[in-house]
Amino acid sequence: MENIHQLLEELDVKILKDYQSVDDLREAIMNYRLLPTDAQIAITCKHHDITTIATLDEDFKRIPWLKTIP
């Protein structure tokens, strides 16, 4: 476990808490036709000003403010 913590620190990886808002979650599900887990990722990214994510999930391409890279 110590090796994992060391690697995360060396790579400057930050682990963020989920953003919790039922209204924002519902809005993301409905507006972008997302599954709840994808909507949770999207609203958390928005809350933390994350505009680019690495994913192969095509559903995230429906979110206009979120850029995806494979």
N, CA, C and O atoms as a printed pandas DataFrame, in Angstrom:
     atom_number atom_name residue_name chain_id  residue_number  x_coord  y_coord  z_coord
0              1         N          MET        A               1    0.822   -1.185    0.000
1              2        CA          MET        A               1    0.000    0.000    0.000
2              3         C          MET        A               1    0.871    1.256    0.000
3              4         O          MET        A               1    0.529    2.255   -0.633
4              5         N          GLU        A               2    1.970    1.202    0.695
5              6        CA          GLU        A               2    2.886    2.350    0.743
6              7         C          GLU        A               2    3.408    2.680   -0.651
7              8         O          GLU        A               2    3.578    3.852   -0.986
8              9         N          ASN        A               3    3.664    1.652   -1.470
9             10        CA          ASN        A               3    4.136    1.881   -2.838
10            11         C          ASN        A               3    3.094    2.634   -3.664
11            12         O          ASN        A               3    3.441    3.493   -4.474
12            13         N          ILE        A               4    1.843    2.317   -3.461
13            14        CA          ILE        A               4    0.768    3.000   -4.190
14            15         C          ILE        A               4    0.716    4.468   -3.786
15            16         O          ILE        A               4    0.604    5.344   -4.644
16            17         N          HIS        A               5    0.794    4.738   -2.503
17            18        CA          HIS        A               5    0.782    6.123   -2.026
18            19         C          HIS        A               5    1.975    6.900   -2.574
19            20         O          HIS        A               5    1.847    8.062   -2.959
20            21         N          GLN        A               6    3.127    6.251   -2.605
21            22        CA          GLN        A               6    4.331    6.896   -3.126
22            23         C          GLN        A               6    4.173    7.209   -4.611
23            24         O          GLN        A               6    4.527    8.301   -5.055
24            25         N          LEU        A               7    3.644    6.259   -5.380
25            26        CA          LEU        A               7    3.441    6.471   -6.811
26            27         C          LEU        A               7    2.455    7.615   -7.061
27            28         O          LEU        A               7    2.704    8.473   -7.907
28            29         N          LEU        A               8    1.354    7.629   -6.339
29            30        CA          LEU        A               8    0.374    8.705   -6.492
30            31         C          LEU        A               8    0.991   10.062   -6.168
31            32         O          LEU        A               8    0.709   11.056   -6.838
32            33         N          GLU        A               9    1.816   10.096   -5.161
33            34        CA          GLU        A               9    2.478   11.348   -4.793
34            35         C          GLU        A               9    3.476   11.779   -5.870
35            36         O          GLU        A               9    3.535   12.957   -6.222
36            37         N          GLU        A              10    4.252   10.839   -6.390
37            38        CA          GLU        A              10    5.235   11.153   -7.433
38            39         C          GLU        A              10    4.560   11.664   -8.701
39            40         O          GLU        A              10    5.090   12.546   -9.378
40            41         N          LEU        A              11    3.398   11.115   -9.022
41            42        CA          LEU        A              11    2.674   11.520  -10.229
42            43         C          LEU        A              11    1.768   12.724   -9.984
43            44         O          LEU        A              11    1.090   13.195  -10.898
44            45         N          ASP        A              12    1.759   13.213   -8.763
45            46        CA          ASP        A              12    0.922   14.347   -8.365
46            47         C          ASP        A              12   -0.564   14.070   -8.636
47            48         O          ASP        A              12   -1.292   14.932   -9.127
48            49         N          VAL        A              13   -0.991   12.851   -8.304
49            50        CA          VAL        A              13   -2.388   12.447   -8.472
50            51         C          VAL        A              13   -3.179   12.897   -7.250
51            52         O          VAL        A              13   -2.777   12.664   -6.110
52            53         N          LYS        A              14   -4.298   13.537   -7.509
53            54        CA          LYS        A              14   -5.177   13.964   -6.425
54            55         C          LYS        A              14   -6.475   13.157   -6.497
55            56         O          LYS        A              14   -7.075   13.024   -7.564
56            57         N          ILE        A              15   -6.887   12.634   -5.380
57            58        CA          ILE        A              15   -8.142   11.893   -5.308
58            59         C          ILE        A              15   -9.191   12.837   -4.736
59            60         O          ILE        A              15   -9.073   13.321   -3.610
60            61         N          LEU        A              16  -10.210   13.085   -5.533
61            62        CA          LEU        A              16  -11.238   14.053   -5.172
62            63         C          LEU        A              16  -12.486   13.362   -4.636
63            64         O          LEU        A              16  -12.798   12.232   -5.014
64            65         N          LYS        A              17  -13.185   14.050   -3.762
65            66        CA          LYS        A              17  -14.452   13.532   -3.254
66            67         C          LYS        A              17  -15.544   13.783   -4.284
67            68         O          LYS        A              17  -15.516   14.774   -5.014
68            69         N          ASP        A              18  -16.502   12.872   -4.328
69            70        CA          ASP        A              18  -17.657   13.062   -5.205
70            71         C          ASP        A              18  -18.417   14.310   -4.792
71            72         O          ASP        A              18  -18.559   14.615   -3.608
72            73         N          TYR        A              19  -18.895   15.012   -5.786
73            74        CA          TYR        A              19  -19.780   16.149   -5.551
74            75         C          TYR        A              19  -21.181   15.582   -5.367
75            76         O          TYR        A              19  -21.644   14.791   -6.189
76            77         N          GLN        A              20  -21.853   15.978   -4.301
77            78        CA          GLN        A              20  -23.164   15.428   -3.973
78            79         C          GLN        A              20  -24.259   16.472   -4.154
79            80         O          GLN        A              20  -24.370   17.414   -3.370
80            81         N          SER        A              21  -25.061   16.296   -5.190
81            82        CA          SER        A              21  -26.231   17.151   -5.399
82            83         C          SER        A              21  -27.257   16.347   -6.186
83            84         O          SER        A              21  -27.047   16.030   -7.356
84            85         N          VAL        A              22  -28.352   16.026   -5.540
85            86        CA          VAL        A              22  -29.395   15.241   -6.200
86            87         C          VAL        A              22  -29.956   15.992   -7.401
87            88         O          VAL        A              22  -30.235   15.388   -8.437
88            89         N          ASP        A              23  -30.123   17.296   -7.267
89            90        CA          ASP        A              23  -30.667   18.088   -8.379
90            91         C          ASP        A              23  -29.723   18.101   -9.577
91            92         O          ASP        A              23  -30.161   17.913  -10.712
92            93         N          ASP        A              24  -28.431   18.320   -9.334
93            94        CA          ASP        A              24  -27.457   18.317  -10.432
94            95         C          ASP        A              24  -27.339   16.932  -11.057
95            96         O          ASP        A              24  -27.198   16.806  -12.274
96            97         N          LEU        A              25  -27.397   15.897  -10.230
97            98        CA          LEU        A              25  -27.328   14.531  -10.735
98            99         C          LEU        A              25  -28.519   14.238  -11.642
99           100         O          LEU        A              25  -28.353   13.721  -12.747
100          101         N          ARG        A              26  -29.699   14.564  -11.180
101          102        CA          ARG        A              26  -30.912   14.349  -11.971
102          103         C          ARG        A              26  -30.842   15.127  -13.286
103          104         O          ARG        A              26  -31.209   14.607  -14.340
104          105         N          GLU        A              27  -30.375   16.362  -13.218
105          106        CA          GLU        A              27  -30.263   17.197  -14.415
106          107         C          GLU        A              27  -29.290   16.589  -15.431
107          108         O          GLU        A              27  -29.575   16.572  -16.629
108          109         N          ALA        A              28  -28.155   16.095  -14.963
109          110        CA          ALA        A              28  -27.174   15.479  -15.868
110          111         C          ALA        A              28  -27.728   14.200  -16.492
111          112         O          ALA        A              28  -27.511   13.942  -17.676
112          113         N          ILE        A              29  -28.435   13.408  -15.705
113          114        CA          ILE        A              29  -29.040   12.176  -16.226
114          115         C          ILE        A              29  -30.029   12.510  -17.339
115          116         O          ILE        A              29  -30.023   11.878  -18.395
116          117         N          MET        A              30  -30.865   13.492  -17.099
117          118        CA          MET        A              30  -31.911   13.830  -18.067
118          119         C          MET        A              30  -31.369   14.597  -19.277
119          120         O          MET        A              30  -31.713   14.278  -20.415
120          121         N          ASN        A              31  -30.533   15.597  -19.041
121          122        CA          ASN        A              31  -30.055   16.442  -20.137
122          123         C          ASN        A              31  -29.092   15.735  -21.084
123          124         O          ASN        A              31  -29.101   15.978  -22.290
124          125         N          TYR        A              32  -28.257   14.852  -20.523
125          126        CA          TYR        A              32  -27.224   14.209  -21.341
126          127         C          TYR        A              32  -27.462   12.715  -21.534
127          128         O          TYR        A              32  -26.615   12.011  -22.083
128          129         N          ARG        A              33  -28.629   12.231  -21.076
129          130        CA          ARG        A              33  -28.999   10.821  -21.225
130          131         C          ARG        A              33  -27.890    9.895  -20.695
131          132         O          ARG        A              33  -27.413    9.006  -21.400
132          133         N          LEU        A              34  -27.499   10.126  -19.442
133          134        CA          LEU        A              34  -26.421    9.365  -18.821
134          135         C          LEU        A              34  -26.960    8.383  -17.792
135          136         O          LEU        A              34  -28.014    8.602  -17.195
136          137         N          LEU        A              35  -26.228    7.310  -17.596
137          138        CA          LEU        A              35  -26.495    6.427  -16.468
138          139         C          LEU        A              35  -26.095    7.171  -15.193
139          140         O          LEU        A              35  -25.261    8.075  -15.244
140          141         N          PRO        A              36  -26.674    6.805  -14.060
141          142        CA          PRO        A              36  -26.367    7.532  -12.826
142          143         C          PRO        A              36  -24.874    7.602  -12.485
143          144         O          PRO        A              36  -24.396    8.644  -12.039
144          145         N          THR        A              37  -24.143    6.520  -12.686
145          146        CA          THR        A              37  -22.711    6.557  -12.364
146          147         C          THR        A              37  -21.956    7.521  -13.274
147          148         O          THR        A              37  -21.068    8.237  -12.811
148          149         N          ASP        A              38  -22.294    7.549  -14.547
149          150        CA          ASP        A              38  -21.654    8.488  -15.472
150          151         C          ASP        A              38  -22.038    9.925  -15.133
151          152         O          ASP        A              38  -21.207   10.829  -15.211
152          153         N          ALA        A              39  -23.278   10.129  -14.765
153          154        CA          ALA        A              39  -23.727   11.464  -14.374
154          155         C          ALA        A              39  -22.985   11.933  -13.123
155          156         O          ALA        A              39  -22.639   13.108  -13.006
156          157         N          GLN        A              40  -22.746   11.018  -12.196
157          158        CA          GLN        A              40  -22.000   11.368  -10.981
158          159         C          GLN        A              40  -20.581   11.806  -11.325
159          160         O          GLN        A              40  -20.074   12.779  -10.768
160          161         N          ILE        A              41  -19.947   11.091  -12.237
161          162        CA          ILE        A              41  -18.604   11.475  -12.684
162          163         C          ILE        A              41  -18.647   12.856  -13.332
163          164         O          ILE        A              41  -17.794   13.701  -13.060
164          165         N          ALA        A              42  -19.633   13.082  -14.180
165          166        CA          ALA        A              42  -19.743   14.355  -14.895
166          167         C          ALA        A              42  -19.932   15.533  -13.940
167          168         O          ALA        A              42  -19.251   16.550  -14.073
168          169         N          ILE        A              43  -20.844   15.406  -12.984
169          170        CA          ILE        A              43  -21.078   16.544  -12.090
170          171         C          ILE        A              43  -19.898   16.760  -11.142
171          172         O          ILE        A              43  -19.629   17.891  -10.735
172          173         N          THR        A              44  -19.203   15.695  -10.792
173          174        CA          THR        A              44  -18.005   15.844   -9.964
174          175         C          THR        A              44  -16.915   16.565  -10.741
175          176         O          THR        A              44  -16.237   17.438  -10.198
176          177         N          CYS        A              45  -16.743   16.207  -12.006
177          178        CA          CYS        A              45  -15.766   16.907  -12.850
178          179         C          CYS        A              45  -16.115   18.383  -12.951
179          180         O          CYS        A              45  -15.247   19.245  -12.810
180          181         N          LYS        A              46  -17.372   18.668  -13.194
181          182        CA          LYS        A              46  -17.797   20.069  -13.335
182          183         C          LYS        A              46  -17.546   20.843  -12.044
183          184         O          LYS        A              46  -17.054   21.971  -12.076
184          185         N          HIS        A              47  -17.879   20.245  -10.928
185          186        CA          HIS        A              47  -17.703   20.895   -9.628
186          187         C          HIS        A              47  -16.231   21.223   -9.357
187          188         O          HIS        A              47  -15.923   22.250   -8.752
188          189         N          HIS        A              48  -15.327   20.349   -9.804
189          190        CA          HIS        A              48  -13.891   20.529   -9.566
190          191         C          HIS        A              48  -13.179   21.189  -10.752
191          192         O          HIS        A              48  -11.949   21.194  -10.813
192          193         N          ASP        A              49  -13.948   21.742  -11.692
193          194        CA          ASP        A              49  -13.388   22.422  -12.873
194          195         C          ASP        A              49  -12.491   21.522  -13.718
195          196         O          ASP        A              49  -11.491   21.973  -14.276
196          197         N          ILE        A              50  -12.858   20.254  -13.805
197          198        CA          ILE        A              50  -12.144   19.313  -14.673
198          199         C          ILE        A              50  -12.848   19.330  -16.021
199          200         O          ILE        A              50  -14.050   19.076  -16.099
200          201         N          THR        A              51  -12.110   19.626  -17.076
201          202        CA          THR        A              51  -12.718   19.766  -18.400
202          203         C          THR        A              51  -12.302   18.665  -19.367
203          204         O          THR        A              51  -12.848   18.576  -20.467
204          205         N          THR        A              52  -11.346   17.827  -18.979
205          206        CA          THR        A              52  -10.875   16.748  -19.850
206          207         C          THR        A              52  -10.725   15.477  -19.027
207          208         O          THR        A              52  -10.149   15.489  -17.939
208          209         N          ILE        A              53  -11.259   14.368  -19.570
209          210        CA          ILE        A              53  -11.092   13.075  -18.909
210          211         C          ILE        A              53  -10.636   12.040  -19.929
211          212         O          ILE        A              53  -10.908   12.165  -21.123
212          213         N          ALA        A              54   -9.946   11.025  -19.447
213          214        CA          ALA        A              54   -9.535    9.905  -20.289
214          215         C          ALA        A              54  -10.565    8.795  -20.115
215          216         O          ALA        A              54  -10.748    8.269  -19.018
216          217         N          THR        A              55  -11.231    8.448  -21.205
217          218        CA          THR        A              55  -12.263    7.408  -21.154
218          219         C          THR        A              55  -12.535    6.875  -22.550
219          220         O          THR        A              55  -12.334    7.572  -23.545
220          221         N          LEU        A              56  -12.985    5.658  -22.612
221          222        CA          LEU        A              56  -13.442    5.080  -23.874
222          223         C          LEU        A              56  -14.970    5.094  -23.949
223          224         O          LEU        A              56  -15.548    4.646  -24.939
224          225         N          ASP        A              57  -15.610    5.599  -22.922
225          226        CA          ASP        A              57  -17.070    5.644  -22.842
226          227         C          ASP        A              57  -17.599    6.774  -23.732
227          228         O          ASP        A              57  -17.389    7.952  -23.444
228          229         N          GLU        A              58  -18.270    6.407  -24.792
229          230        CA          GLU        A              58  -18.786    7.372  -25.774
230          231         C          GLU        A              58  -19.860    8.291  -25.188
231          232         O          GLU        A              58  -20.094    9.376  -25.721
232          233         N          ASP        A              59  -20.510    7.881  -24.111
233          234        CA          ASP        A              59  -21.584    8.686  -23.523
234          235         C          ASP        A              59  -21.099   10.062  -23.073
235          236         O          ASP        A              59  -21.860   11.029  -23.104
236          237         N          PHE        A              60  -19.847   10.152  -22.659
237          238        CA          PHE        A              60  -19.323   11.429  -22.181
238          239         C          PHE        A              60  -19.181   12.455  -23.298
239          240         O          PHE        A              60  -19.052   13.648  -23.023
240          241         N          LYS        A              61  -19.202   12.017  -24.541
241          242        CA          LYS        A              61  -19.111   12.945  -25.673
242          243         C          LYS        A              61  -20.371   13.795  -25.805
243          244         O          LYS        A              61  -20.365   14.798  -26.519
244          245         N          ARG        A              62  -21.443   13.412  -25.131
245          246        CA          ARG        A              62  -22.686   14.192  -25.162
246          247         C          ARG        A              62  -22.645   15.393  -24.216
247          248         O          ARG        A              62  -23.553   16.224  -24.226
248          249         N          ILE        A              63  -21.615   15.483  -23.416
249          250        CA          ILE        A              63  -21.502   16.573  -22.451
250          251         C          ILE        A              63  -20.653   17.671  -23.086
251          252         O          ILE        A              63  -19.452   17.482  -23.279
252          253         N          PRO        A              64  -21.250   18.808  -23.411
253          254        CA          PRO        A              64  -20.545   19.827  -24.194
254          255         C          PRO        A              64  -19.332   20.446  -23.509
255          256         O          PRO        A              64  -18.404   20.880  -24.192
256          257         N          TRP        A              65  -19.314   20.497  -22.207
257          258        CA          TRP        A              65  -18.203   21.134  -21.503
258          259         C          TRP        A              65  -17.118   20.154  -21.077
259          260         O          TRP        A              65  -16.158   20.548  -20.415
260          261         N          LEU        A              66  -17.257   18.869  -21.451
261          262        CA          LEU        A              66  -16.292   17.854  -21.041
262          263         C          LEU        A              66  -15.639   17.236  -22.268
263          264         O          LEU        A              66  -16.315   16.630  -23.100
264          265         N          LYS        A              67  -14.334   17.389  -22.379
265          266        CA          LYS        A              67  -13.580   16.818  -23.492
266          267         C          LYS        A              67  -13.098   15.428  -23.083
267          268         O          LYS        A              67  -12.666   15.220  -21.949
268          269         N          THR        A              68  -13.177   14.480  -24.016
269          270        CA          THR        A              68  -12.711   13.125  -23.731
270          271         C          THR        A              68  -11.505   12.801  -24.597
271          272         O          THR        A              68  -11.426   13.203  -25.758
272          273         N          ILE        A              69  -10.570   12.067  -24.010
273          274        CA          ILE        A              69   -9.429   11.556  -24.759
274          275         C          ILE        A              69   -9.321   10.063  -24.473
275          276         O          ILE        A              69   -9.533    9.626  -23.341
276          277         N          PRO        A              70   -8.992    9.286  -25.494
277          278        CA          PRO        A              70   -8.887    7.834  -25.262
278          279         C          PRO        A              70   -7.618    7.460  -24.521
279          280         O          PRO        A              70   -7.385    6.281  -24.253
